[in-house]
Structures are given as structure tokens and as C-alpha cells.
Amino acid sequence: MKKNYVSNSQESVRMFKSDLLEGLSKVHFTVPLFIFVPVIGFCIYKAFFQYGLGFLTFFELFIAGLFVWTFVEYIMHRFIFHYMPEGKDWALRLHFIFHGVHHDYPSDAMRLVLPPSVSIPLATGFYFLFNAILPVHYIFGFFPGFILGYLFYDISHYAIHHFNFKGNIWKKIKQHHMLHHYQDPGKGYGVSSPLWDKIFRSDFLKK
């Protein structure tokens, strides 16, 4: 297997000539919390105080949202972030912008969570998609779970690259993602959980 370029430097390599686009490609890891925690709170308020969802219904929808996020995370990472057809310069460039830069510079702290320029449009699109599919008002139980799953993914991804863990579960999650970076980027697409890698047989053989 061809060895990919990997820099252990924490430098933030420039991707765009435009200062505006360059700025939009970087974000501090706490920014998603400031954007999306209020969204979760707003949805919970709507669910209980405006539409009167029962606690059990809300809980079931919330857990469903979390679970669906794990699948979306896997699918996006495997089939979108790693979409890299050979011989197409535009596709290679797009891959580098979306995800390749992270594999080349995995310690770049400013590119470890999705910037708002990407996360907000994606979240909006998923909101309207789920709202069209779910029964009326159920979106306000489902969507906060989905968004919490996304936040867990984003923050845990940052932590995996910059923190040392003592707990066995976190050590296993970190090992899974480090193997994706340093052993085989064609496996280990689940960042916050190896569940779908096991189901779709893209997991690593671990001791």
C-alpha cells in the first residue's frame, strides 16, 4: 500500500488564496458547542412546552436520533470524505479540502471539527429531511439526539487527536481512529464508535 504523506506538525497549512475562504476553513473546537447546544435546548423546549411530547416518546426519538447519527457519520466519512476517484484533479482537490488535509496534517487543531460554513448547511439540510420523513412535531425529539451525536463526534474527534486517555473505552476509540490514520485509511471509518465498521466489515483486526 502506498504510504500517505503525514505531518506530525501542529501547523495549519494554508488551503486557499482567499483570506475569507481560508478563515472559513478553520474553527476552534468549542465553536460547535456555542452554535448547536442552543439548538438542542430550543428543540427540547418545543417538544415539551409547545407540542406536549410525552417523556417516553421524546426519549425514544432522542435515542433514535443518536443512533441515526452514528450511521450518518459512518456513511459520510466512508463515501463522501474519502471519495477520491483517480485521474480527476477536481475530485482530488475537493477531497483534500474536505478531508485530505486532515489526513496530511492530523494534529492541526484548527481543522479537527467541522467549520460552521459546512456544519450549519448540513444540519439545516438534515433537519428538513427528517422533518419531511417523521410524523408531525416528532422532529423536536429526534433532532436534538441527532445533533448531540454530531457534537459528541466533533468534540471526541478533537480529543482523540490531542488528549491522552486513561479509560479503556476511550483508549479503544482512540486506537481505532489512529489505525485509520496511520495504518489503513480504507478501514475504520467510525470515529465516535466502531459499530458500523464491524457491521460492514471495515474494522481492523485488533489484539
C-alpha positions in Angstrom: 0.0 0.0 0.0 1.3 3.4 -0.9 2.3 5.4 2.2 0.4 8.7 2.5 2.1 11.9 3.5 1.5 12.6 7.2 2.9 15.6 9.1 3.2 15.5 12.9 3.4 19.2 13.0 0.6 21.2 14.6 0.9 23.9 11.8 -2.2 24.9 10.0 -1.4 24.6 6.3 -2.9 27.2 4.0 -5.6 25.8 1.6 -7.0 28.9 -0.1 -5.6 32.0 -1.7 -8.6 33.9 -0.4 -8.3 35.1 3.2 -12.1 34.8 3.6 -12.2 31.1 2.4 -9.1 30.4 4.5 -10.8 31.8 7.6 -14.0 29.8 6.9 -12.0 26.6 6.8 -10.7 26.9 10.4 -12.6 26.8 13.7 -11.8 26.4 17.4 -13.1 23.1 18.7 -15.5 24.8 21.2 -17.4 26.7 18.4 -19.8 23.9 17.5 -20.9 23.8 21.2 -21.9 27.5 21.1 -23.8 27.0 17.9 -25.6 23.7 18.4 -26.2 23.4 22.2 -28.8 26.2 21.9 -30.4 24.3 19.0 -30.7 21.3 21.3 -32.2 23.4 24.0 -34.7 25.0 21.6 -35.8 21.7 20.3 -36.3 20.3 23.7 -38.4 23.4 24.7 -40.5 23.0 21.6 -41.0 19.3 22.2 -42.3 19.6 25.8 -43.7 23.1 26.2 -45.2 23.8 22.7 -46.1 20.4 21.3 -46.5 18.4 24.5 -44.5 15.3 23.5 -44.6 12.7 26.3 -41.3 11.9 28.1 -41.2 8.3 26.8 -41.9 9.4 23.2 -39.2 12.1 23.5 -36.7 9.7 25.0 -37.3 7.1 22.2 -37.0 9.8 19.5 -33.9 11.2 21.1 -32.2 7.8 21.3 -33.2 7.1 17.7 -31.6 10.4 16.6 -28.3 9.5 18.4 -28.4 6.1 16.7 -29.1 7.5 13.2 -26.2 9.9 13.7 -23.8 7.1 14.1 -24.9 5.7 10.7 -24.7 9.1 9.0 -21.2 9.6 10.5 -20.0 6.4 9.0 -21.6 6.9 5.6 -20.3 10.4 5.2 -16.8 9.5 6.4 -16.6 6.5 4.1 -18.4 7.5 1.0 -18.1 11.4 0.9 -15.0 12.4 2.9 -13.0 9.5 1.3 -14.4 9.9 -2.2 -11.2 10.1 -4.3 -11.6 8.9 -7.9 -8.3 8.6 -9.7 -7.4 10.8 -12.6 -9.8 13.6 -11.7 -8.0 16.7 -10.4 -11.1 18.5 -9.3 -12.2 15.5 -7.2 -8.7 15.2 -5.6 -8.8 18.9 -4.8 -12.3 18.6 -3.3 -11.1 15.6 -1.3 -8.2 17.5 0.1 -10.3 20.4 1.1 -13.0 18.3 2.8 -10.8 15.6 4.4 -7.4 15.0 2.8 -5.9 18.0 4.7 -6.8 16.3 8.0 -5.1 13.1 7.0 -2.0 15.0 5.9 -2.0 17.2 9.0 -3.8 15.2 11.7 -2.5 17.4 14.5 -3.8 20.7 13.1 -6.1 21.8 15.9 -8.0 24.3 13.8 -9.3 21.6 11.4 -10.5 18.9 13.7 -14.1 19.9 13.9 -16.4 20.9 11.0 -16.4 24.6 10.5 -19.8 26.4 10.7 -19.6 27.1 6.9 -20.1 23.3 6.5 -21.9 22.2 9.7 -24.7 24.7 9.6 -25.8 24.0 6.0 -25.5 20.2 6.6 -27.6 20.4 9.8 -30.2 22.5 8.1 -30.5 20.0 5.3 -30.8 17.1 7.7 -33.4 19.0 9.7 -35.7 19.4 6.6 -35.1 15.9 5.5 -36.0 14.4 8.9 -38.9 16.7 9.3 -40.3 15.6 6.0 -40.0 11.9 7.0 -41.1 11.9 10.6 -44.6 12.3 11.9 -45.6 15.9 12.7 -43.6 17.5 15.6 -41.5 14.4 16.2 -38.5 16.3 14.7 -38.2 18.1 18.1 -37.5 14.8 19.9 -35.4 13.3 17.1 -33.2 16.2 16.0 -31.7 17.1 19.4 -30.5 13.5 19.7 -29.0 13.7 16.2 -27.3 16.9 16.9 -25.9 15.7 20.2 -24.5 12.7 18.3 -22.8 15.2 16.0 -21.4 17.2 18.8 -20.0 14.1 20.5 -18.4 13.1 17.2 -16.8 16.6 16.7 -15.5 17.0 20.3 -14.4 13.4 20.7 -12.5 13.7 17.4 -10.6 16.7 18.7 -9.9 14.9 22.0 -8.7 11.7 20.2 -6.0 13.7 18.5 -5.0 15.9 21.4 -5.7 14.2 24.7 -4.3 11.1 26.4 -7.0 8.8 27.8 -6.9 6.6 30.8 -10.2 4.8 30.5 -10.2 1.6 28.5 -13.2 2.6 26.3 -11.6 5.9 25.3 -8.3 4.1 24.6 -10.1 1.7 22.3 -11.9 4.5 20.5 -8.6 6.4 20.0 -6.8 3.2 18.9 -9.5 2.6 16.3 -9.1 6.1 14.8 -5.3 6.1 15.0 -5.2 2.9 13.0 -7.4 4.7 10.4 -4.8 7.5 10.1 -1.6 5.6 10.4 -2.3 2.0 9.2 -5.0 1.9 6.7 -7.3 4.9 5.7 -9.5 2.4 3.9 -10.8 1.0 7.2 -12.0 2.3 10.5 -14.5 5.0 9.3 -16.4 5.2 12.6 -14.8 7.9 14.7 -17.1 8.0 17.8 -17.9 4.3 17.5 -16.6 1.2 15.6 -20.2 -0.2 15.4 -20.8 0.2 11.7 -17.2 -0.8 10.9 -18.0 -4.1 12.5 -21.3 -4.4 10.7 -19.9 -3.5 7.2 -16.6 -5.3 7.8 -14.3 -2.3 7.6 -12.9 -2.8 11.0 -9.3 -3.6 11.9 -8.1 -6.8 13.4 -7.1 -5.7 16.9 -5.3 -7.5 19.7 
